[in-house]
Amino acid sequence: MGQVAELWVERLRSRAPRLGAALSTGKRRIGALLNMLGVERVPVGDVGFNPAHAGFAMSTWSNHLLVRLDYAAIPRLRRQNFTMLAERLAASGIAPWLNLEPGVCPLFFPLLVKDKAAAARALRSRGVMATELWNEGDSLSAGHEGPGAWFLRHHVLELPIHQDIREEQVSYMARQVADLNLVLQRMPAKHVGLQTSYADRATSGALSVASSS
């Protein structure tokens, strides 16, 4: 139920910021209390390879929701929001860096930033729920990662473009990204082989976008 509560709080924050912020504060306090009491919890999306957690099942509430989702609309709306955000950013001179391929349903909008943690804090302070995912890999394989993987882990920040995001929210996100001057203006060629700056690509009208599938 923790993840369900998290999603509902984020939904409220995007539509009723004051109420959502109050609920978010309450949720954090409940979490702190559970930590104080020593209640063991398993973070969603970070179960790792612990065999003791392999038997965790999906909640009944999730089963209830699955039969009520519009599966045809979800990828269309996500792609629409992704492209809309790319266009809004490009209008501010921030051209994204890879293509959203046909048939891909994007999870987030990946934004290259100078400092991932600082950018996430700055955007959250303005009501944009930026997400820091994939900061670290499995500890057993970390020593085998190349410099490109390290670079992306530390500089790719995920912005929400899910099916509940509205056009005015996309426009607001783009304005905050531009105003806060968070974006890394050039992709180091030694990491990913892309040498063209965002500004140059924006000027030329390129609209290439990255996707998380």
N, C-alpha and C positions, 0 to 999 in steps of 0.2 A: 504493500500500500504506500510505502514511502515514495516510490517513483511516481505513482498516480498523484499523490499530494503535490509533489514537485511540479508536475506538468500543469496541474490546475492553478497553482500559485503563479506560475509564469504566464499562463493565459490571462489571469486576472490582472497581473502587472501591466500587460500590454493594452488592456482595455480600461482598467480603473487603477491608475498608478498608485494612488494613496492607499486604497484598500489592499491592493496587491502587496505593497511595501510592508504594511502592517502585518499581513498574514505571513509574509516571508520572514519578518523578524520573529514572530511567534514560532514558526517552524524551526528556525535556528536555535531558539531557546529550548525547545523540546528536545532537539538533537543533542544540545549541550547537557541537558539533564540526563538523557539516556547514557551518554558517555560517562557522566559522573557516577551513575549507578552500575556501570560495568556491563550494560546490555550489549551483547555482541550482535553486530549487524553486518550484512554482506552488501557492499556497494554494487549498485546496478551498473553493468558495463565494465566492471573491474574485478571480475571473479578470478582472473588469472588461470592457473592450472591446479588449483587446490582440489584434489579428489573428493574431499569432504563436502564440497559444494556442488558436485556433479548431479546430485539428485534433486536440486531445487527445481520446483515446477512453476509454471506460469499460474498467476492468480486466477480465481474464478471471475473476477471483474474484467480481466483482460480477455478471457473467453467471451464474455458478454459483449464486449466492444467489437471484437473481431468480425462478428456476423453483421454489424451495423455500419461498417466503413464503406465508403464509396471508392472502391479500388481503381475504377477507371478515372476518377477525377483527381486522385492524389498525385500521380506523376505529372499530369497536365498542369496542375496548380503549382507544384514545386518547380517545374521547369519554367513556368511563366514568371514566378517570383524571382527565380535565379536570374533569368534574362533581364527582368526589370531592374534588379539591383545592379547588374553589370552595366546597364545603360545609364543609370543614374550616376554611378561612380565614374564612368567614362566621360560624362558631361562635366565632371569636376577635374578632369585630367588624370583620373586613376583608371587605367585600362587593365582588366584582369589578364591572367597569364597563360591559360590553357583553354582548349575548346570543351564546351559541354557537348559531348558526343550524342548523336541520335540514339534514342532508346534508353538513355540513362536517366534514372530517377534520383536526383541529387539529395543527399542527406543534409548538407550544409552548403553555404557559400564560403569557400576557403579564401581568406584574405592574407596576403603577405604583409607582415608588420615588422617594425624595427625591434620591438620588445614585446613578446607575446603576453607575458603576465601583466605588464604595465598597460598595454592596450586593452586587455580584457577588463581591468579595473576601471579605466577611464570610460569605456563604453557602458559598463554596468552602472556607473555613477549617473549616466544620462538615460538610464532605462533600457539600454540595448543589451539583451541577454546573450552576449558573446560567450562562446564555449571553448574551453581549453581541453581538447582531446588529444590522445596519442602523444602526450609529453614524454612518456617513457615506454620502452618495449619490455619484453620479458628479460629479466635479469640474466638468464643463462645465455641469451643471444646478443646482449647489448655490446659485448666486445667485438662482435662480428659486423656491426653496422658500419656502413660507409659514411663519409662526411656529408654526402647529400641527404641521407636519412636524418642525421643529426641536425642539419640546417633546417629541414622542413619541420621537425618536431619542435624546434625553438622559435620558428617564425611564421607558421601557418595558424591563423586564428579562424575559428568557425563562426559564421554569422547565420542566424536562423532564417530560413526561407520556406518553412513548412506550409502546409495547405491552409492553416488558419491565419497566416500573415496577410494583412490587407495592404492595398497600394499606398495609403498614407504612411503606414509603418515602414514600408520599404524606402519611401522617400526620406523619412526621418532618419533611418539608419544611415543612408548614403550621406546626408548632411553632417551627421555626427562624425563619421569616418573622415570626411574632408576637413571639417573644422578643427578636429583634434590633431591633425597632421601625424597620423599613426603609421602610414603606409611606407614600406620599404620601397624606395623609388627604383632600385635596380636589382635584378636577380643575379647574384654572383655566378658567372659562367662556370667557375671551377666546381660548383655544386650540382647544377642541373643543366648546364649547357645552354641556357638562354641568355643572350647578351644584350637584347634590346630593352631599353628603359621603359617603364610604364608611360612616362610623359611622351616619349617618341611614338609609342603605339597609339596613345590616345589622340595625338595630333594627326596621325595618319588615318584615324577613324577605325582602327582595328577593334573588334569586339570579341576577343578570345576569352573564354571563361573556363575556370577550373571546376571540377565536380568531384563529389565524394559518393561513391556508389556502394 
